[in-house]
């Protein structure tokens, strides 16, 4: 490994973990620290303590920068989150609401009934919910005492010692309050939500200028900031229109680059966003997702079905498929149903069902959902995805990749970098430093071993139909 600089420090803040890495000019990770993210999970969803999160980030970054001289910092983060904080003290006012948090659902229904043209569940209504709880009369907001942001905004605020409040175009495009055509906040929607845009961060490209991390010894510059999925997209070399990737992390996210104009036909199946923004220009994209992927595997581990994710390949034979079916709706159903109150379901269990059959059913549920979002994306964009790069923790499993390849029917390439998010953020930081552009790395084509059985998509679709119907029946009973 080349241990000569310049080195950049990448902060990758995901749903369940914080990974801070020192990356050299070749893209190699020279050192890293990983911490769990303290979370609060209940029937309303997932949230964090913003103060505890800030302390964890500062501790890990300070530990690494005490041992390594870094030329700057890059941030990649989970998107569609929301928090508000006191501009004077820096103290969060309430929890950090995750992308999957559902406590705004009643507010979302009320706003939509009032004719507010918004997408429910994104940062915009989460900010409104947080403000209603912390500043019900709006006095603090009017006095300029509060700030609202997403996770990258919060990290920049913390690292800059409370002097900078910004958001990049990629993260902003996942708040539900961003105008893709103007690259600005949607001021009409903000007014309808009673959100004063003075609360919101200043918008910038993914390569902000003249910002330093003054909370860190030496005040290294903050070179890059980008949403984690788009960091992975860039890290896998997907920069040309039509290129796509799927990251199998906590959720499974399909991203596709569409070009230099916003996606023209957003729908329940695929929505438009910013794929990359630099001072040279903006590249737009589109996205769809499977809500529960890695979270379903972690759930099996918590239940004691298997000891660790590495056990998948020991207990699942891709050539064997039982009767069990699983609908991965631990955090609701996404594309194209959008049923946040749906819950995971097993079908076809018997007294003979064991850990291997349960795990295979979960993998098949993830794979079937993935096949669905690919087909929906192709219909929405009128373009067949001829090459898809895949990354994320679950792609380390050969059994999963074999079942995926046998089911999808598209050329799949497994990224050599399971953590392509870190690589993509580092590539952006290198770009800011004027270093030679790294490539996304060579990919390995996936071929399912002979005898691999594809997931039972027909049976899975039947199971999803039953799950959706059960959800609707439960909602009717709850509201009757």
N, C-alpha and C positions, 0 to 999 in steps of 0.2 A: 504494500500500500504506500502511495506517495504521501508523506507526511509534511510536505512543504505547502505553504499557503499560496494564495490567500484562502482563508477559511471563512465560511459563513455559518451562522447558527440558525437552524430552522426550528421553529416552534410549531408543532402539529397538534392542535387541540381538537380531539374528537369527542364522540359522545361518552365514551367510557374511559378514555385514557388520554394522558398528556405525554407526548414524546418530544424531547428536545435533542437535536442532533447537530454535531459539528461535521460539516461536509467540506471536502476539499475541492480544488478546481477541476478534478476529473469526475466529480459526482460521487466519490466514495465517502461513506460514513466513517469518520475516524473515531468518534466517541458519541455516546448517547446516554440519556437518562430517561427512564419511563416511570410515570407515576399514575396511580389510579385517580380518577376524578371523583371526589366525594359527591354523592348524589342523593336526591330525595325522590323516591318512586312510590306512587300510590295510585289510586283509581283515577285520578285526574291526569296522570302522566308523569313526566320526568322534569326535574328542575335541579338547580345547583345553588350553593351559597357563593355569590360572586366574590365576597371578601376572601373566603377560603381558597377559591380558585386563583385569585390574584397572588396570594401568599405562596401557593404551590408553584406557580409559574416563575415568580421572582426567585424562589429558592433554587429551582433547577437551573435557570439561566445563570444565576450568580455562581453556582457551583461549577458550571462548565466554563464560563468566562474567566474564572479564577485560574483555570488550568490551560486555557487556550486563548490566544490573541485572535479575535475574530474581526473581519473587515466589515461586518454588518449582520443584521438580523432579518430573517424572512418569517412571515406568519402565514400558516394555512389553518383554517378553522372550519368547524361545523357551522352550517349556515342556517338561516331562517330562525335564529334565536332572538331573544329580546331581554333587555334589562334597562333599568333607569337608575341613575345615581345622583348624589348631591355634588354639585360642581365645586363647592368649597371644601368639603371634607373628603370627597372621593368615596364615601360610603354608599354601597348599593341600597336602594329603597325597594326592598322586596327581593324575591328570588330571581335567578336567571331562568327564564322559561325556554325549554328546549324546543327543537323543531317538532317533536312528537307530542308536546304537551297539549292536553285537551281542555284545560279549564276555561278557555275562552269560548267554548262552543255555544253557550247561551247568549253571550254578547254577540257572537257572529250571526246567530239566527236573528237577533233583534235588529242588528245593523242592516242585514240584507232585507229584512221585512220593511225597513224604513227606506229602501231603495238605494242604499249605499253600494256603489259598484266596486266591490272588493272581493278578494280571494280569501276565504276563511282559513284560519289557522296559521297564517304567516305573521311576520314580526309586527306588521302594522296594527292588527287588532290586539296583539299581545302588549304592545306599548300602551294602547288605550286602556286595557284591563289593569295594567300595573299603575298607570296614572290615576285611574278611578279609585284604586285602593290606597295609594300613597299621597295623593294630592286631589281629593275629591272636589274641592272648590276651585282648583286651578290657580290658586294664589302663588304657589311656589314656581309653577311653570311661567306664569306671567312676569314674575320678578327675576327670571333668568337664573334661578337657583338649581335647576335640574338639567340633566343631560340624558338623552335616550340613544341607545345604540345596539349593535349586535356584538358578537364575541370579538371580532377583530378590532372594533372600535374600543371596546373595553380594554383589550390587551395593549393597544397603542396608548390609551390614556394612562394605564398603570405604568408601562415602561417609560413613557415620557414624563413621568412624575406629575401627571395631572395638567399638562400644558397643551396637549394636542387632542383634538376631537375630529377624527376623519373616518371615512369608510371608502372602500374601493368599489368600483362599478360592478364587479362580479358579485360581491356580497350584497350590495344594495339591490341588485336585480332579483334577489330572493326574499326581499322584505314585503313584497306586495304593495310597495309605495314608491316604485321607481318607474319612470317613463323611459322605455328603451329607445324611443325615437329622439328624445332630447338629451338623454344621459343626465337627467336631473330628477329631483323629487317630484312626484305628482302632487302639485300644490292644491288642485281641486279636491282630490281624494283626501289629502291631509286636512283640508278645511271641513269636509264632510265627517271626518273622524274626530274633529275637534283636537287635532294635533298641530300645535304651533311648530312650524318647520325650524324655528330658532332652537328647538330642543335637539334637532337632528345633526348628525355629523356632516362636515364639509366633504363633498365628494371628490375623489381623485382616481387616477388610473391605478393599476396594480403596482406601479413603481413610483411611490410618493417621493417628493423631493424635500431635502433640508429638514428632516425629522430625526432627532436623536433620542436614544434610550437613556435619558439622564438618570434613571433609577438604577442603572448598571454602571459599575466602575469603568471609566474610560469613555462613557457615552457613545457607544457604537451607533452608527446610523441604522434606522429602520429602512431597509432597501426595498422590500417587497411585501405585499399582502394580497391574499387571494383565497377564495373559498376552497375547501378541501377537495371537492369533486373536480373542480376545474384545474386545480393544481395537479391532480392525477391525470386528467386529460392531457395537459401540457407535458407532464412528465413521461407520458407514453408516446410522445411524438405526434399526437393528434392535433394538427394545426391546419390542415387543408379541409375545405368543404367536403362533407360526406364521410370523414373519418370519425370513428366512434370508439368508446370504451365502456366497460362495465366494471365498477368497483364493488367488490363483495366485502363490505365492511359491516358495520352495525346494520345498515340497510344495503340494498343492492341498487346502485344508481347507474343508469344508462345515460351517457352524454354524447351528443353529436354536434360537430361543428357545421354550421350552415352558411357562414360567409360574412360579408361586410354589411349585410342588411338584417334587421331583426326578423325572427321567424314569423311568417305572415299568417299562420293558421293555428294559433294556440287553441287547445281544447282540453277536455278532461283526460285525454290520452297522452298529451305532450305539451309542455309549456315552454315559452321562450325565455332566454336569459342572456347574459353576457358570458362568452367563453373566455375571453382574455381582453384586457385593456392596457395599452401601453401608450406612451406619448406619441408613438408613430401611428396609432390607430386602434380601432376596436373590432374584435371578431365576435360574432354572435353565435349562439347555440340553442339547442333544445334539449329537453330532459324528461325522463320518466323514471319511476322507481318501484322497487319491491320493498315494502315497509320493513319487514323483519328478515334478516339474513344471519349475520353474526350474533344478533341478539337472540335468535332462536337457538343457536348452538350454545350460547352462554346459559340460556334457560335450561337446556338439557343437562348441562354440567351442574347447575345449581340443584336440579332435581336428583342428581346422582345417577343419571342414566349412563353417563360416561365420565371418566375422571378429568379429561382435558380434551381440547380440540384435536390434538395430535393423535388421539385414539380413533378418530373416524376411520382411518385406513386400516385399522386392525379389526374393527367390528362390522364394517360394511363391505360387502362383495358386490361390485358393480354388475356382476352377472346374475345376481339373485335379487328378486323383487317380490315382496309379499303383497298381502291385501290391504295393508294399512295405508291410509291417505292422511295428509296433514295440510291444513290451510293456515299459512303463516301470518296470522292477523293478531299478533301479540300487541301491536300498537295501532290496530285498525287495518282496514283494507285501503290500498291506494288505487292506482290505475287499474281499470277505468271506473271502479265502483265508488271510490271516495266515501267509505263508510268508517268514520273514525271510531264509532262505537262498536264495530265488529270485533270479535275476539277469536282467538285461535281455536281450531277444532281438529280433533282426530276422528277418523271414521275407519271402520273395518277392523277394529281391534278384537282379539280373542284371548283366551287364556294362554295361548302359545306365543303371543306377541312378547318379544324380549327387546333388550337394548338395541340390537342390530336392526330389527324391523322398525323400531321407533325412529332411530337415527336415519335410516334409509327413507322413511316417509317424510321426515323433515327436509332432507336433501332434495327429494323429489318435489316437495312443495315449493322450495326456493327455485328449483330449475324450471318448473312449470310456470311460475310467476314471471321468471325471466324471459321465457319464450313468449309469453303474452306481451310484455312491454316492448320487446323487439318488434313483434308484428304490428302493434299499435303505432310505434314510432315510424315504421315503414309506411303504413297507411297515411299517417299525418303528413309525412314529408314527401310522399310519392316517390320514394327512393329505397331500393333494396340495399341493406347493409351487407356489403360483400366481404368486409374484413372488420372484425371486432376484437380489440385488445381487452384483456381481462387482468385485473389485479385485485389485491386485498387479501386479508388473512385466510379466507376460505379457499383461495386458489392454491394454497400450499398442499391441499388434500388431492391426491391423485384420483381417489374414488369420486370425489365431487366433480373434478374436471372431466373424468371419463363419462359420467352420467350427463353432464352438461353438454359435452360434444356430441353424444349420441342423440340427444333430444333436440338441440337447437337447429341443426341442419344448415348452419352458416360457418364459414371459416373463422375459427377462433384462435387467437394468439395469446399465449400466457406471457405476461410481462416478466422479464428477468428480475424486475424490482417489485417484490411483493408490496413494498411501501412506496409506490410511485408518487404518492402525495408529497412526501419529503423531497424526492428528487425534483419534482416539478417546481416546488417553492424555491429550492436551491438554484435551479436553472434560471429562474427569474432574478434572483439575487445576483447571480453571475452576470446576467445581462445588464443589470444596473451598474455593475462594476466595470463593464466594458470587456469582460473576458470572452474568449471564444465560445460560441454557442454549443452546448452539449446536445447530443441527439437523445431521443427517448430510449435508446438501447435496442439491440436486436431482440426480436420476439420469437418465441418458439411455437410453431403451429401445433395444435392439439389434434390428436387422432385417438378416437375411442378404441381401446383394446377389443379384439374380436370376442364376441359373446356378451359385450356390455348391453344391458337392457335399458332402453330409454325410460324416462318417467311416464307414468300413465296419465297423460294430459286429459283424456276424455273423462276418466274417473275423477281427476282433480277438479275439472270444471263443474261436474255434478256436485262435488263437495262444496265448492265456492258458492254455487247457487243456493244450496241448503243453508250455508252460513249466513249469506245475505238475507235470506227469508227469515231466519231465526232472529237476526238483528232487527229487522223491521218490525217483527211481531213484538219483540221486547220493548222497542221504542213506543209502539202503539199502546202497550199496557202501561208503560211509565207515564204516558201523557193523557191517559183516559181518566 
